[in-house]
Amino acid sequence: MAPRDPILGITEAFNADANPAKINLGVGVYYDDNGKVPLLDCVRRAESLMMEQSAPRTYLPIEGLAVYDKAVQELVFGADSPVIQEKRAITVQAVGGTGALKIGADFLKRFAPEGTEVFISDPSWENHRALFEGAGFTVNNYAYYDAATHGVNFEAMLADLKSMPQGAIVVLHACCHNPTGADLTSAQWDQVIAAVAERGLIPFLDMAYQGFGSGIAEDGAVVRRFVAAGGPLLVSNSFSKSFSLYGERVGALSIAAGSAEEAARVLSQLKRVVRTNYSNPPTHGGKVVATVLNTPELRQLWEAELAGMRVRIKQTRDSFVAKLRERAPAHDFEFVREQVGMFSYSGLTKQQVEQLRAESIYAVDTGRICVAALNSKNIDRVIDAIAKVL
Ligand SMILES: Cc1ncc(COP(=O)(O)O)c(C=O)c1O
């Protein structure tokens, strides 16, 4: 038997709990204030347009829907990016962000020199290690989270980057670090980008939460800064969260190559990887996202709806901190306000998480909570329970 997925294990335990007041903070999806996964209005309207046109379901090209790839490329790199103007950019539609990482990992394994290793943050999204190991790489950690400050141990991270072997692949979270919620500052990114260039590392940016941090352009700025620094760059992105399209599996892998000619060769190899994995991507989600991104009115609506999710998360962080200050004044949770995105390393210990479980409140053993699973109806019960276990 393969080991159980630790996070899905929480959901199983949650589902088996008969308490009607149970709360699952272990999830990795955005819930609205009614505790529901939203169906965005822009998605509903794009689907209505698609229904009217009612097109046959032929196979998509191996690299995906052309209008999707173009719109996503402009979103990821910025429409005026030199990599697009110089035809050095490649974007292939992928089966979610996971699929994008997998295509990138398989491609790199095929062409990276023997012995090239992958470095991921400590901790990282739990699938990063499995995914790159599955592609045949040795996966190491670089220092990232500092439990004492609830932030990034930047000195240690930078030292690790500077001692990585030349040509190593370094996976970086573009924004809204999962699981910790601790992101780098703009000045720290400058130093990371310089270290990556100095060591000749291959940066692989994982951008699963664009728009959940400070804004679509603000969160994507790190991609543009890597492009400006030159060198190869891989970016996986996902619309699971930003379009609330989890089950449709929509994402993309984008690569900045050195020249148009190199880009053509890279694309040909990516197509080989896709062809031998799943042949070509599914149509529906790609069409929905392309319709929204390419229809000005729907795009505006999407940006507003995404901003709504971002703002609700921020307000929830504020309210979580304020309520805990009242109920547990001896403990400082101010750091939760500084963290970014859907997740927080709350600082709760494994033992405290177990005690919360006895109250039918479920979180990850590491103390990770999904801030978006809190809402105006359940937050007081969660705060009371946390104050009690503290
Ligand atoms: C950091 C990170 N990368 C990638 C993914 C995968 O995204 P998707 O669900 O689109 O495959 C996730 C999803 O939780 C994530 O948190």
The ligand as an SDF file (V2000), in Angstrom:
LIG
                    3D

 16 16  0  0  0  0  0  0  0  0999 V2000
    2.1260   25.6690   -4.6340 C   0  0  0  0  0  0  0  0  0  0  0  0
    1.1920   24.8910   -5.4860 C   0  0  0  0  0  0  0  0  0  0  0  0
    1.5880   24.4940   -6.6900 N   0  0  0  0  0  0  0  0  0  0  0  0
    0.7770   23.7940   -7.4980 C   0  0  0  0  0  0  0  0  0  0  0  0
   -0.4920   23.4490   -7.1160 C   0  0  0  0  0  0  0  0  0  0  0  0
   -1.3250   22.6130   -8.0270 C   0  0  0  0  0  0  0  0  0  0  0  0
   -2.3410   23.2730   -8.6560 O   0  0  0  0  0  0  0  0  0  0  0  0
   -3.4820   22.4770   -9.4050 P   0  0  0  0  0  0  0  0  0  0  0  0
   -4.5080   22.1310   -8.4040 O   0  0  0  0  0  0  0  0  0  0  0  0
   -3.9430   23.4380  -10.4530 O   0  0  0  0  0  0  0  0  0  0  0  0
   -2.8780   21.2600  -10.0150 O   0  0  0  0  0  0  0  0  0  0  0  0
   -0.9560   23.8280   -5.8570 C   0  0  0  0  0  0  0  0  0  0  0  0
   -2.2930   23.4460   -5.4260 C   0  0  0  0  0  0  0  0  0  0  0  0
   -2.6570   23.4450   -4.2900 O   0  0  0  0  0  0  0  0  0  0  0  0
   -0.0900   24.5680   -5.0190 C   0  0  0  0  0  0  0  0  0  0  0  0
   -0.4650   24.9570   -3.8090 O   0  0  0  0  0  0  0  0  0  0  0  0
  1  2  1  0
  2  3  1  0
  2 15  2  0
  3  4  2  0
  4  5  1  0
  5  6  1  0
  5 12  2  0
  6  7  1  0
  7  8  1  0
  8  9  2  0
  8 10  1  0
  8 11  1  0
 12 13  1  0
 12 15  1  0
 13 14  2  0
 15 16  1  0
M  END
$$$$
